Each structure stands twice: as C-alpha cells, then as structure tokens.
Amino acid sequence: MVESTPLADQDYRAGVIDFLAALAYGEISAFERLAEDARKAPSLADKLALAGMAVAEFSHVNALLARITELGGDPVTALTPFEQAIDDFHAHTAPADWFESLVKAYVGDALAADFFREVAHQLDPETRALIDLCLTDTGHADFVVQRVRDAIEHEPRIAGRLALWGRRLMGEALSQAQRVAAERDSLIAVLTANRESGFDLAELAKLFTRLTERHSVRMRTLGLDP
Amino acid sequence: MVESTPLADQDYRAGVIDFLAALAYGEISAFERLAEDARKAPSLADKLALAGMAVAEFSHVNALLARITELGGDPVTALTPFEQAIDDFHAHTAPADWFESLVKAYVGDALAADFFREVAHQLDPETRALIDLCLTDTGHADFVVQRVRDAIEHEPRIAGRLALWGRRLMGEALSQAQRVAAERDSLIAVLTANRESGFDLAELAKLFTRLTERHSVRMRTLGLDP
C-alpha cells in the first residue's frame, strides 16, 4: 500500500530510488574490485575469503534493482548518476598490494554500511528493512582483522603505511560523498523530509562525525593509528 | 558410513578427491574470469548477467572443499595439481572482446559441466550427488545465446571469428584435460574402478566423443558452425 506511506510522495520516492541506486552501484562495484583482488591473493585461503566477500557484496543487487523498478524507476537510469563518483573512488584508491586490498575491503565496506544504515533510519520502514537486509554482516571481517594484525606483528613498519592508507580511504569516500550530495538535492531532501525524526543539516554533520568515529575504532581494531 | 562404500578404498578416495579438487579449482577460476569479464561489460544488463554467472560458479566451492577435508584431504594440497592446467587454459583462451567472453562463458561452462556430470555417473552415489548439486544450471545460458545471436544478426561477419573461437576453446580444453590425465593416474583409475558399470578406456573415448557432439550442438544453438 504505497498510498499510506511517505512513498506516495513523488519527491520522496525519487530520493529513495537514488539511495537504493547508490547502494546497488556501490555493491556491483565492490563485487568487481574484490573479485579482482581475490585473483591476486597470495594463497588459496586468502583467495576464498576475498571471493566470498565479493559474492556477498553482489548477493542483494537484484533485490535492490527489483525495488527500484517497483517504485517506478528504471535501474539503468537510476544507477548512472552514481557511476562516476563510485568509479572515481575506486580509481583513486587502487590498492598497491595485498594488505592495502584487505584494509580497503574491511574499512570501505564497513564505512559504506555505516552510512547506509544511518540513512535507512531516516526512511520509511519498507526501505529501511530492504537496506538493512543488504547490509547483513558477511562475517568476513574477522579474517581481515586477523590477517592485517598478523602482518603488522611480523613486519611492524607496514603499520605506518597502512594507517595512511586508511586515512586516504576515508578522505576519498567523504570527498566523493560530498560531490554526490552537491549534485543530487534529492538525497538531502529525503533525509530531512521526515519532520518527526527531527533530522536536519546539523544532524547530517553529526552523522558524519559518527562515521568518522566508527572508522577510527575500526582502524584501531586493525592495529593502526586512525 | 564411509566403510560400506567404495570410499573405504584409499585409492578410490584419492581419485574422488582429485575430481572434487579439479572441479573446485575450475569453479574458483571461472569465478575470477567471469568477474573480470563483468567489469568490462558494455552495459549494466550485461554486467549483471555475467556477475550473476560468476557468483553462481563460486557458490559450491565451499561445499567441495568441505567434502575434500571430510575425505581426509587437505584442500590446498588437493587443488594445487590442477592450478597449472586450468590457469593455462584461461591464459591460452583470454577473450579478445565481449562476444568472445560470452561464448567462452557459455561454451566453457557447459563443457566442464558435461565432463563432470559424465564422470559423476561412474562414481559412488554420495560423490555423484555432490557433483550434480555443483552443476545445477544457473539459468544464464539463455541470456548468452540471445546476445550472441542478436550480435550475429546485426553483424554477420563476426560469426566466422566466433566459430573459430569455439573450436579453439574446445581444442584447448581437450589438450589441458589430456595433460592432467597423463599426470594423474588416479583420475583414470577411479573411473575404471567400478567393474559393474563396465567403464574402461574404450568408454572414455566414447565419453570424449559425446562431449564433442554436445559442444557442436551448443555452437549451433549460438548460430555458429561447430
């Protein structure tokens, strides 16, 4: 019953389609990068772990595209505006080696998940449920944490480089997110539309602070200075 | 109850582990190539179809590795002897463009499935059930057939090149299969072990004839001279 929800409003619906499309293209893109990293894995166990992460990223893409269609959008048209920013993010953060791949897989995936989970809280229950489903933890984080910590123990000097790498990932993600937000008013509008939730631009700033804090916690978990 | 089956025999078990390992490495490798091809897809629909095929290839790898362990094998040790031949197959059949990727995805996957299904018929019921599960049709073949037929209709001259490509895929697959068979006596031994089935080397030759015939049927389905 679309009529009884905020989804009846065309502007709101357009904003939701934008979020679902950004998430879908993000997952397609993460799938491709992780599969490429899996190909370069130094061992079979590493390869399987990274391929498993790639497959998990892709597993909800079809559900997202189906929902975009259901809401009256065309998947290809909907995804197109996000290709450039997400492709640029990956082009600017191409891992130089296996450990940069691992840190990116862990930190990048979790950062995107945090962001979309925060966004989902401001949206209607149906959209929130779908986004939450797409962000179900794939249980591969422990593998990455263990591998990176072992590597640092074995060769402490890589910690400095990987810490810088983590900061670069965060910086590039924020820079691309701001670029998308500046181009797509619909994304801000849909977040601030729900007056009951009291979400406004001040809240948005706090959201980014929370994302940064959680990123720092993850960097420390990896044994890296945030 | 391993004791009551041919799996109680150590040589037979070693042969089964070899087949499961070859299948597992083949699927990991197919996953990686299809994911790479998906990255280069000319459209979002193409990308999704190929990524879906990649994910389907990977979906049974963990079950195969778990079974290898259950039979007393070590997955990494078991897969290693097949890496070279399968990697060489892919290195010698790197698609030059999108349509070569599609034909390879369709023809290569089906050829491997035919081979392992034939092999499974000669093996114990448990192994057969696992292999059959791994070969469940992923339903992406129709997409490939339609795309290739459309392309040929639109540009008939590519049919000659793609027909040659199909023959090269088949030739390279046979050549690598023979190389593996020559190095791994266990594979032939396990196939001919079951005297009830009457499978012997003459049967093996017939098996390869059947594989070639089915390959020809698929080439014609694509609109290509076999």
Chai-1 contact restraints between the chains, C-beta under 6 A:
chainA,res_idxA,chainB,res_idxB,connection_type,confidence,min_distance_angstrom,max_distance_angstrom,comment,restraint_id
A,E32,B,R39,contact,1.0,0.0,6.0,A-B,restraint_1
A,A35,B,A35,contact,1.0,0.0,6.0,A-B,restraint_2
A,R39,B,E32,contact,1.0,0.0,6.0,A-B,restraint_3
A,L44,B,V76,contact,1.0,0.0,6.0,A-B,restraint_4
A,A51,B,F58,contact,1.0,0.0,6.0,A-B,restraint_5
A,V55,B,V55,contact,1.0,0.0,6.0,A-B,restraint_6
A,V55,B,F58,contact,1.0,0.0,6.0,A-B,restraint_7
A,F58,B,A51,contact,1.0,0.0,6.0,A-B,restraint_8
A,F58,B,V55,contact,1.0,0.0,6.0,A-B,restraint_9
A,V76,B,L44,contact,1.0,0.0,6.0,A-B,restraint_10
